Amino acid sequence: MAEFNKAGTSVGSNELNAALWAAADEMRRVMSADVYKDYLLGLIFYKALSDRMLYEAVDLLENRVPQSLEEAQDIYASVKESPEDWKELSNELSLTFGVCIEPEHTFIAYYRAINNNTFMLSDLRAGFRNIEAAQNGAFSGLFEDFDIESKDLGKTMDKRNEMLSSVIKVLAHIDFTQYGEDALGDAYEYLISMFAAESGKKAGEFYTPQAVSSLITRIVTAGREHKEGFSIYDPAMGSGSLLLQVRNYMYVERDENGKPKKGGLNCVKNIQFYGQEIKNQTYNLARMNMMLHRVKLSQQHLRNGDTLDADWPTDEPTTFDAVVMNPPYSQKYSAAPGLLEDPRFSRYERLPPASKADFAFLLHGFYHLKNDGVMGIVLPHGVLFRGAAEGVIRRHLLENGSIYAVIGLPANIFFSTGIPTCVIVLKKDNTDRSVLFIDASHEFEKERARNVMTEEHIEKIFNAFIERNDIEKFAHLASFEEIKDNDFNLNIPRYVDNFEDEEQVDLNAVIKELNSLKKEEADIDLTLKEYFDELGISINI
């Protein structure tokens, strides 16, 4: 039987990250990251929920912290002997967690069954189904992609049982109640980033690097950090990592330098999260991610759907304080002629080309932005200068004063692509129609095969965005007339010249150095000849 941490002990987040990542070792041997991530993240979510619920149950029953998960499980299971007490306790737990896991389906119960050789995969499936049925189906489909019958886990039922049992046994030694809620949410984000690194190009489907998320979130929340009822929308949300960044900047206690105070208030209660994701498994990952970051169901407004198909949301509210997005780049979409009648696209004269949906995502998000809102979207540089329909759309956006800033990011900072990208910031109240250009293409540090933006890089870019002034070789505030003179082409080098003059070569110094080297070579040759003469060997030099 495992020995669990006593209540009150604290283990560093790095150790938690390492322990969770190690839990994937068995699966890593036989399947790729984009496959096993769904199994590992599903089990981690289930265990975190189970552990916290057990400790809460003991607190409700005996007003104390249990010494271990083992003790908590025994106390929790004993309540089932009294139907009246069990009904009252299960109702309380459902109010707190949205669900009540039965004693026989807690994670520690599964672990005990494994050690007693009585664990069956059907037990795990039953636990999942109970959660999905809770709250009148609010969690419906949450574990849909956790396919217990998948041959990826093993060719036979016994092999699949063995594989999942091995992961459960590793996770069972981690008491999730010993970590703060932020630490667990951060660990979940860490795992998602690690899966993204292993998944390569497939990673773009579910993860935006934290540095990019942080930059965009700082921009869209700037000056509105304490706005009541703040709403944020991501129409291509992936795992929800870009949406969740807003928690780090809204309602946070800060010091005189604007830095978050250690242990300061980080209140999520006033934020409403809206998001849509086309891939079902990624949508479910976002739901779990939200719950582990303490986002209540009443604040989650997430949908599994195609953003470029029928519009959503169409019920109140339909506009938001902030829109953030890192959509798939240059994706194909229908471009059906009827979309020109859609209010999202109708005012721009042309539809984005069917082979490149970049502007379709942008126009959808911008349509759902409040008049005083801010939008930040990551797109490839082609949207800044490509012609035809995209050129027409870009001209309309600029004439309306909709584009507020263009920030060129370094190449190779995303897991899914090595191409350079840009952040386009949009507003609906940019009356002078000027556009700030920032060339941040050199703001990175090399880390193995990827480029990484540090906090210092983000701070430099953000400060330039807020100050909105010219900075030599880095930023330029272009007037509408200047942009019009450039035929509405927004290619950053047209506005920010970061060319470095080559160092002048002193030819006289070079000739002098060459002559010196020739003399040195002649002296060496002469010395060598003298050595060979002493040995009686004749050579020509």
C-alpha positions as CSV (number, residue, x, y, z in Angstrom):
1,M,0.0,0.0,0.0
2,A,1.3,3.5,-0.9
3,E,2.4,5.9,1.7
4,F,0.7,9.3,1.1
5,N,1.9,12.7,2.2
6,K,0.6,13.9,5.6
7,A,-1.7,16.9,5.5
8,G,0.3,20.2,5.7
9,T,3.3,19.1,3.8
10,S,4.2,21.1,0.8
11,V,6.1,19.9,-2.3
12,G,7.4,22.3,-4.9
13,S,5.6,22.8,-8.2
14,N,8.7,21.5,-10.1
15,E,8.5,18.3,-8.2
16,L,4.7,18.0,-9.0
17,N,5.4,18.7,-12.7
18,A,8.1,16.0,-12.8
19,A,6.0,13.5,-11.0
20,L,3.1,14.0,-13.4
21,W,5.3,13.9,-16.4
22,A,6.9,10.6,-15.2
23,A,3.4,9.1,-15.0
24,A,3.4,9.0,-18.8
25,D,6.5,6.9,-19.0
26,E,4.7,3.6,-19.5
27,M,2.4,5.0,-22.2
28,R,5.3,7.0,-23.8
29,R,6.9,3.7,-24.8
30,V,4.0,2.5,-27.0
31,M,2.1,5.6,-28.2
32,S,2.7,9.1,-29.4
33,A,2.0,12.2,-27.2
34,D,-1.0,13.3,-29.2
35,V,-2.6,10.0,-28.3
36,Y,-1.6,9.4,-24.7
37,K,-2.2,13.0,-23.5
38,D,-5.9,12.3,-23.5
39,Y,-5.5,9.3,-21.2
40,L,-3.0,10.9,-18.8
41,L,-4.8,14.3,-18.6
42,G,-8.1,12.5,-18.0
43,L,-6.7,10.5,-15.1
44,I,-5.0,13.5,-13.6
45,F,-8.3,15.4,-13.7
46,Y,-10.2,12.5,-12.1
47,K,-7.6,12.1,-9.4
48,A,-7.5,15.8,-8.5
49,L,-11.2,16.0,-8.3
50,S,-11.3,12.8,-6.2
51,D,-8.6,13.8,-3.8
52,R,-10.1,17.2,-3.1
53,M,-13.6,15.8,-2.6
54,L,-12.3,13.3,-0.1
55,Y,-10.7,16.0,2.0
56,E,-13.7,18.2,1.8
57,A,-15.9,15.3,2.9
58,V,-13.8,14.8,6.1
59,D,-13.9,18.5,6.8
60,L,-17.7,18.5,6.5
61,L,-18.1,15.3,8.6
62,E,-15.5,15.9,11.3
63,N,-14.3,19.5,10.9
64,R,-10.7,18.5,10.5
65,V,-8.0,17.7,7.9
66,P,-7.4,13.9,7.5
67,Q,-3.9,12.6,7.9
68,S,-3.9,10.9,4.5
69,L,-6.0,10.0,1.6
70,E,-6.2,6.4,3.0
71,E,-7.9,7.8,6.2
72,A,-10.1,10.1,4.2
73,Q,-11.3,7.2,2.0
74,D,-12.2,5.0,5.1
75,I,-14.2,7.8,6.7
76,Y,-15.9,8.7,3.4
77,A,-16.9,5.1,2.7
78,S,-18.3,4.6,6.2
79,V,-20.9,7.3,5.6
80,K,-22.6,5.1,3.0
81,E,-23.8,2.9,5.8
82,S,-26.3,5.6,6.8
83,P,-28.6,6.5,3.8
84,E,-29.7,9.7,5.4
85,D,-26.2,10.9,6.2
86,W,-25.0,9.9,2.8
87,K,-27.7,11.9,1.1
88,E,-26.9,15.0,3.0
89,L,-23.1,14.7,2.4
90,S,-23.5,13.9,-1.3
91,N,-25.7,17.0,-1.8
92,E,-23.1,19.2,-0.1
93,L,-20.3,17.8,-2.2
94,S,-22.3,18.3,-5.4
95,L,-22.8,21.9,-4.5
96,T,-19.1,22.4,-4.0
97,F,-17.7,20.3,-6.9
98,G,-20.6,20.0,-9.3
99,V,-20.4,16.3,-8.8
100,C,-20.2,13.6,-6.0
101,I,-18.0,10.6,-6.7
102,E,-19.2,7.5,-5.1
103,P,-16.9,5.9,-2.5
104,E,-16.3,2.8,-4.7
105,H,-15.3,5.1,-7.6
106,T,-12.7,7.4,-5.9
107,F,-9.2,7.2,-7.2
108,I,-7.9,5.7,-4.0
109,A,-10.6,3.0,-4.3
110,Y,-9.3,2.1,-7.8
111,Y,-5.8,2.0,-6.4
112,R,-6.8,-0.4,-3.7
113,A,-8.6,-2.6,-6.2
114,I,-5.5,-2.8,-8.3
115,N,-3.4,-3.9,-5.4
116,N,-6.1,-6.6,-4.6
117,N,-6.3,-7.7,-8.2
118,T,-10.0,-6.8,-8.4
119,F,-9.8,-3.7,-10.5
120,M,-11.7,-3.8,-13.8
121,L,-11.8,-1.2,-16.6
122,S,-15.6,-1.2,-16.3
123,D,-15.1,0.3,-12.8
124,L,-13.3,3.2,-14.3
125,R,-15.8,3.6,-17.1
126,A,-18.6,3.7,-14.5
127,G,-16.8,6.4,-12.6
128,F,-16.5,8.5,-15.8
129,R,-20.2,8.0,-16.6
130,N,-21.3,9.1,-13.2
131,I,-19.5,12.4,-13.6
132,E,-20.9,12.9,-17.1
133,A,-24.4,12.4,-15.8
134,A,-24.1,14.9,-12.9
135,Q,-25.8,18.3,-12.9
136,N,-28.3,17.2,-15.5
137,G,-25.6,16.4,-18.0
138,A,-23.5,19.5,-17.6
139,F,-20.4,17.3,-17.9
140,S,-21.8,15.2,-20.8
141,G,-19.1,13.8,-23.0
142,L,-16.3,14.9,-20.8
143,F,-14.5,11.6,-21.0
144,E,-15.7,10.7,-24.4
145,D,-12.1,10.6,-25.8
146,F,-10.9,8.3,-23.0
147,D,-11.4,5.2,-25.1
148,I,-10.9,2.2,-22.7
149,E,-11.4,-0.2,-25.6
150,S,-8.6,1.4,-27.7
151,K,-5.9,-0.9,-29.1
152,D,-3.4,1.9,-28.4
153,L,-3.6,0.8,-24.7
154,G,-3.1,-2.8,-25.5
155,K,-4.2,-5.6,-27.8
156,T,-6.3,-7.4,-25.2
157,M,-8.5,-6.3,-22.3
158,D,-5.9,-7.6,-19.8
159,K,-3.1,-5.6,-21.5
160,R,-5.3,-2.5,-21.4
161,N,-6.1,-3.1,-17.8
162,E,-2.4,-3.5,-17.1
163,M,-1.5,-0.3,-18.9
164,L,-4.0,1.9,-17.1
165,S,-3.3,0.3,-13.8
166,S,0.4,1.1,-14.1
167,V,-0.5,4.8,-14.6
168,I,-3.1,4.8,-11.8
169,K,-0.4,3.3,-9.4
170,V,2.1,6.1,-10.2
171,L,-0.5,8.9,-9.8
172,A,-1.9,7.3,-6.6
173,H,1.3,8.3,-4.8
174,I,0.6,12.0,-5.4
175,D,-1.7,13.7,-3.0
176,F,-3.2,16.6,-5.0
177,T,-4.6,18.3,-1.9
178,Q,-1.0,19.2,-0.9
179,Y,-0.8,21.7,-3.7
180,G,-2.5,25.0,-4.1
181,E,-5.3,25.2,-6.7
182,D,-3.1,27.5,-8.8
183,A,-0.2,25.0,-8.6
184,L,-2.4,22.2,-9.9
185,G,-3.8,24.3,-12.7
186,D,-0.2,25.4,-13.6
187,A,0.9,21.8,-13.6
188,Y,-1.9,20.9,-16.0
189,E,-0.8,23.7,-18.3
190,Y,2.8,22.5,-18.0
191,L,1.8,19.0,-19.1
192,I,-0.2,20.4,-22.0
193,S,2.9,22.4,-23.1
194,M,5.1,19.3,-22.8
195,F,2.6,17.3,-25.0
196,A,2.7,20.1,-27.5
197,A,6.5,20.0,-27.6
198,E,6.4,16.2,-28.3
199,S,3.5,16.5,-30.8
200,G,5.2,18.9,-33.1
201,K,2.9,20.2,-35.8
202,K,-0.2,18.7,-34.2
203,A,0.4,20.9,-31.2
204,G,-1.1,24.0,-32.9
205,E,-4.5,22.4,-32.4
206,F,-4.5,22.7,-28.7
207,Y,-1.8,25.0,-27.3
208,T,-0.5,28.6,-27.5
209,P,2.9,29.2,-25.9
210,Q,2.6,31.0,-22.6
211,A,4.7,33.9,-23.7
212,V,2.4,34.7,-26.6
213,S,-0.7,34.2,-24.4
214,S,0.7,36.5,-21.8
215,L,1.5,39.3,-24.3
216,I,-2.0,39.2,-25.9
217,T,-3.7,39.0,-22.5
218,R,-1.8,42.0,-21.1
219,I,-2.8,44.0,-24.2
220,V,-6.5,43.2,-24.1
221,T,-6.8,43.8,-20.4
222,A,-4.6,46.9,-20.1
223,G,-6.4,49.6,-18.2
224,R,-9.4,47.4,-17.4
225,E,-7.9,45.1,-14.8
226,H,-10.7,45.8,-12.3
227,K,-13.6,46.0,-14.7
228,E,-16.7,44.4,-13.2
229,G,-18.1,41.4,-15.1
230,F,-15.2,41.2,-17.6
231,S,-16.0,38.9,-20.5
232,I,-13.5,37.3,-22.8
233,Y,-14.1,35.2,-26.0
234,D,-11.8,32.8,-27.9
235,P,-13.5,31.4,-31.0
236,A,-10.6,28.9,-31.6
237,M,-9.8,28.1,-27.9
238,G,-7.9,24.8,-28.1
239,S,-7.2,23.7,-24.6
240,G,-8.3,27.1,-23.2
241,S,-4.8,28.2,-22.3
242,L,-5.1,31.6,-24.0
243,L,-8.5,32.3,-22.3
244,L,-7.1,31.3,-18.9
245,Q,-4.2,33.7,-19.0
246,V,-6.7,36.5,-18.2
247,R,-6.8,35.2,-14.6
248,N,-3.1,36.4,-14.2
249,Y,-4.0,40.0,-15.0
250,M,-7.6,40.6,-13.8
251,Y,-8.3,41.5,-10.2
252,V,-4.8,40.8,-9.0
253,E,-3.1,42.6,-6.1
254,R,0.1,44.3,-7.3
255,D,3.0,46.1,-5.8
256,E,4.2,49.6,-6.6
257,N,6.0,48.3,-9.7
258,G,2.9,46.7,-11.1
259,K,4.2,43.2,-10.2
260,P,1.7,40.6,-8.7
261,K,2.1,40.4,-5.0
262,K,3.1,37.0,-3.6
263,G,0.0,35.5,-2.1
264,G,-2.0,38.4,-3.4
265,L,-5.7,38.1,-4.4
266,N,-6.3,36.4,-7.7
267,C,-10.0,36.6,-8.1
268,V,-11.7,34.8,-11.0
269,K,-15.3,35.3,-9.9
270,N,-16.0,38.4,-12.0
271,I,-14.7,36.9,-15.3
272,Q,-17.0,35.2,-17.9
273,F,-15.2,32.8,-20.2
274,Y,-16.6,32.2,-23.7
275,G,-14.9,29.8,-26.1
276,Q,-15.5,27.5,-29.1
277,E,-13.5,24.6,-30.4
278,I,-14.1,22.4,-33.4
279,K,-12.3,19.3,-32.2
280,N,-14.2,17.3,-29.6
281,Q,-11.2,16.0,-27.7
282,T,-9.6,19.4,-27.5
283,Y,-12.9,20.9,-26.4
284,N,-13.1,18.4,-23.5
285,L,-9.5,19.2,-22.6
286,A,-10.5,22.9,-22.3
287,R,-13.4,22.0,-20.0
288,M,-11.1,20.0,-17.7
289,N,-8.5,22.8,-17.8
290,M,-11.1,25.3,-16.8
291,M,-12.3,23.2,-13.8
292,L,-8.8,22.6,-12.5
293,H,-8.2,26.4,-12.7
294,R,-11.2,26.9,-10.3
295,V,-13.5,28.3,-13.0
296,K,-17.1,27.6,-12.0
297,L,-19.6,26.1,-14.4
298,S,-21.6,29.3,-14.2
299,Q,-18.6,31.2,-15.7
300,Q,-17.8,28.7,-18.4
301,H,-19.6,29.2,-21.7
302,L,-17.8,26.7,-23.9
303,R,-19.1,25.1,-27.1
304,N,-17.9,22.3,-29.4
305,G,-18.5,23.8,-32.9
306,D,-17.1,25.3,-36.1
307,T,-16.5,29.0,-35.8
308,L,-16.5,29.5,-39.6
309,D,-19.9,27.8,-40.0
310,A,-23.0,29.0,-38.2
311,D,-22.3,32.1,-36.0
312,W,-21.9,31.6,-32.2
313,P,-22.8,33.0,-29.8
314,T,-26.1,34.4,-31.0
315,D,-27.8,34.7,-27.6
316,E,-27.0,37.4,-25.1
317,P,-24.3,38.5,-24.8
318,T,-23.0,38.5,-28.3
319,T,-20.2,41.0,-27.8
320,F,-17.3,40.9,-25.4
321,D,-14.8,43.1,-23.5
322,A,-11.9,41.1,-25.1
323,V,-11.5,38.7,-28.0
324,V,-8.3,36.6,-28.2
325,M,-7.4,34.0,-30.8
326,N,-4.6,31.9,-32.2
327,P,-6.5,30.1,-35.0
328,P,-5.1,27.5,-37.4
329,Y,-3.2,29.4,-40.1
330,S,-4.3,29.6,-43.7
331,Q,-6.9,26.9,-43.2
332,K,-9.4,26.0,-45.9
333,Y,-13.1,26.8,-45.4
334,S,-16.3,26.8,-47.4
335,A,-16.3,30.5,-48.4
336,A,-19.9,29.9,-49.5
337,P,-21.3,33.0,-51.4
338,G,-24.2,33.2,-48.8
339,L,-21.7,34.2,-46.2
340,L,-21.5,37.7,-47.8
341,E,-25.0,38.2,-46.4
342,D,-23.7,37.2,-42.9
343,P,-23.3,40.3,-40.7
344,R,-19.9,39.1,-39.7
345,F,-18.6,39.6,-43.3
346,S,-21.1,41.7,-45.2
347,R,-19.6,45.1,-44.6
348,Y,-16.2,44.1,-46.1
349,E,-17.3,43.7,-49.8
350,R,-15.4,40.4,-50.4
351,L,-15.1,37.1,-48.6
352,P,-11.6,35.8,-47.5
353,P,-10.4,33.2,-50.1
354,A,-11.5,29.6,-49.5
355,S,-7.9,28.5,-49.3
356,K,-7.0,30.9,-46.5
357,A,-9.4,31.5,-43.7
358,D,-7.2,33.9,-41.7
359,F,-9.3,36.9,-42.3
360,A,-12.5,34.9,-41.8
361,F,-11.4,34.1,-38.2
362,L,-10.4,37.8,-37.7
363,L,-13.7,39.2,-38.9
364,H,-15.7,36.7,-36.9
365,G,-13.8,37.7,-33.7
366,F,-14.0,41.4,-34.5
367,Y,-17.8,41.2,-35.0
368,H,-18.1,39.9,-31.5
369,L,-16.0,42.7,-29.9
370,K,-17.7,45.4,-27.8
371,N,-17.3,49.0,-29.0
372,D,-14.8,49.7,-26.3
373,G,-13.2,46.3,-26.4
374,V,-9.8,45.1,-27.5
375,M,-9.0,42.1,-29.7
376,G,-5.7,40.3,-30.2
377,I,-5.2,37.6,-32.9
378,V,-2.1,35.7,-34.0
379,L,-1.8,35.2,-37.8
380,P,0.9,34.6,-40.4
381,H,2.5,37.7,-42.0
382,G,0.7,37.1,-45.3
383,V,-2.4,38.8,-44.0
384,L,-0.4,42.0,-43.8
385,F,0.3,42.3,-47.6
386,R,-1.5,39.7,-49.7
387,G,-3.8,41.3,-52.3
388,A,-7.0,40.3,-54.1
389,A,-9.9,39.8,-51.6
390,E,-7.6,40.0,-48.6
391,G,-6.3,43.4,-49.8
392,V,-9.9,44.7,-50.1
393,I,-10.8,43.5,-46.6
394,R,-7.6,45.0,-45.1
395,R,-8.4,48.3,-46.8
396,H,-11.9,48.4,-45.2
397,L,-10.5,47.6,-41.8
398,L,-7.9,50.4,-42.1
399,E,-10.4,52.9,-43.4
400,N,-12.7,52.1,-40.5
401,G,-9.8,52.5,-38.0
402,S,-10.2,48.9,-36.9
403,I,-6.5,47.9,-36.9
404,Y,-4.8,49.5,-33.9
405,A,-1.4,47.7,-33.8
406,V,0.7,45.1,-35.7
407,I,3.4,43.3,-33.7
408,G,5.9,41.1,-35.5
409,L,6.8,38.0,-33.4
410,P,10.0,36.0,-33.7
411,A,10.1,33.0,-36.0
412,N,10.1,29.5,-34.5
413,I,8.3,30.3,-31.3
414,F,5.3,28.0,-31.9
415,F,5.3,24.2,-31.6
416,S,3.2,23.9,-34.8
417,T,5.2,26.1,-37.2
418,G,8.5,27.7,-37.7
419,I,7.2,30.6,-39.8
420,P,7.2,34.1,-38.3
421,T,3.8,35.3,-37.1
422,C,2.3,38.6,-36.0
423,V,-0.2,39.8,-33.4
424,I,-2.9,42.1,-34.9
425,V,-4.6,44.3,-32.3
426,L,-8.0,45.6,-33.2
427,K,-10.3,48.2,-31.7
428,K,-13.6,49.9,-32.7
429,D,-12.7,53.3,-31.3
430,N,-9.4,54.1,-33.1
431,T,-10.7,57.5,-34.4
432,D,-7.4,58.8,-35.9
433,R,-6.9,55.5,-37.8
434,S,-3.2,55.4,-36.9
435,V,-1.5,52.0,-36.6
436,L,1.4,51.2,-34.3
437,F,4.0,48.8,-35.8
438,I,6.4,46.9,-33.5
439,D,9.1,44.7,-34.9
440,A,9.8,42.2,-32.1
441,S,11.3,39.6,-34.4
442,H,14.6,39.7,-32.5
443,E,13.1,39.5,-29.1
444,F,13.9,36.0,-28.1
445,E,16.4,33.6,-26.6
446,K,17.5,30.4,-28.3
447,E,16.3,27.2,-26.4
448,R,17.2,24.0,-28.2
449,A,15.4,23.9,-31.5
450,R,12.9,26.7,-30.6
451,N,13.0,30.4,-29.9
452,V,11.6,31.5,-26.6
453,M,10.3,35.0,-25.5
454,T,11.2,35.8,-21.9
455,E,9.3,38.1,-19.5
456,E,11.8,40.9,-20.3
457,H,10.9,40.6,-24.0
458,I,7.2,40.7,-23.3
459,E,7.6,43.7,-21.0
460,K,9.6,45.6,-23.7
461,I,6.9,44.9,-26.3
462,F,4.0,45.7,-24.0
463,N,5.6,49.0,-22.9
464,A,6.1,50.0,-26.5
465,F,2.4,49.2,-27.2
466,I,1.2,51.3,-24.3
467,E,3.4,54.3,-25.0
468,R,2.6,54.2,-28.7
469,N,5.7,56.2,-29.7
470,D,8.4,55.7,-32.3
471,I,11.4,53.7,-31.1
472,E,14.4,53.5,-33.5
473,K,14.6,50.1,-35.2
474,F,11.7,48.8,-33.0
475,A,8.5,50.7,-33.2
476,H,6.7,53.3,-35.4
477,L,3.3,55.0,-35.2
478,A,2.1,55.3,-38.8
479,S,-0.6,57.8,-39.7
480,F,-3.5,56.7,-41.9
481,E,-2.1,58.8,-44.7
482,E,1.2,57.0,-44.5
483,I,-0.5,53.6,-44.7
484,K,-2.7,54.8,-47.6
485,D,0.5,56.0,-49.4
486,N,1.7,52.4,-49.0
487,D,-1.4,51.1,-50.7
488,F,-2.7,49.7,-47.4
489,N,0.2,47.2,-47.3
490,L,1.1,46.5,-43.6
491,N,4.3,44.7,-44.1
492,I,6.3,45.7,-41.1
493,P,9.7,46.5,-42.8
494,R,7.9,49.3,-44.7
495,Y,7.4,51.1,-41.4
496,V,10.1,49.8,-39.1
497,D,13.6,49.8,-40.5
498,N,15.7,47.4,-38.3
499,F,18.5,47.2,-40.9
500,E,21.9,47.3,-39.2
501,D,24.7,48.9,-41.2
502,E,27.6,46.6,-41.8
503,E,30.8,47.6,-40.0
504,Q,33.1,49.6,-42.3
505,V,36.2,47.6,-43.3
506,D,39.6,49.4,-42.9
507,L,41.4,48.2,-46.0
508,N,44.7,49.7,-44.9
509,A,44.5,47.7,-41.7
510,V,43.6,44.5,-43.6
511,I,46.6,44.9,-45.9
512,K,48.9,45.6,-43.0
513,E,47.6,42.4,-41.2
514,L,48.1,40.4,-44.4
515,N,51.7,41.6,-44.8
516,S,52.3,40.8,-41.1
517,L,51.0,37.2,-41.6
518,K,53.1,36.8,-44.7
519,K,56.3,37.8,-42.8
520,E,55.3,35.4,-40.0
521,E,54.9,32.6,-42.5
522,A,58.3,33.3,-44.1
523,D,60.0,33.2,-40.6
524,I,58.4,29.8,-39.8
525,D,59.5,28.4,-43.2
526,L,63.1,29.6,-42.6
527,T,63.1,28.0,-39.1
528,L,61.8,24.7,-40.5
529,K,64.5,24.7,-43.2
530,E,67.2,25.1,-40.6
531,Y,65.8,22.1,-38.7
532,F,65.7,19.9,-41.8
533,D,69.3,21.0,-42.7
534,E,70.5,19.8,-39.3
535,L,68.9,16.4,-40.0
536,G,70.6,16.2,-43.4
537,I,67.3,16.5,-45.3
538,S,67.1,18.9,-48.2
539,I,63.7,20.6,-48.9
540,N,62.6,23.5,-51.1
541,I,60.6,26.2,-49.4
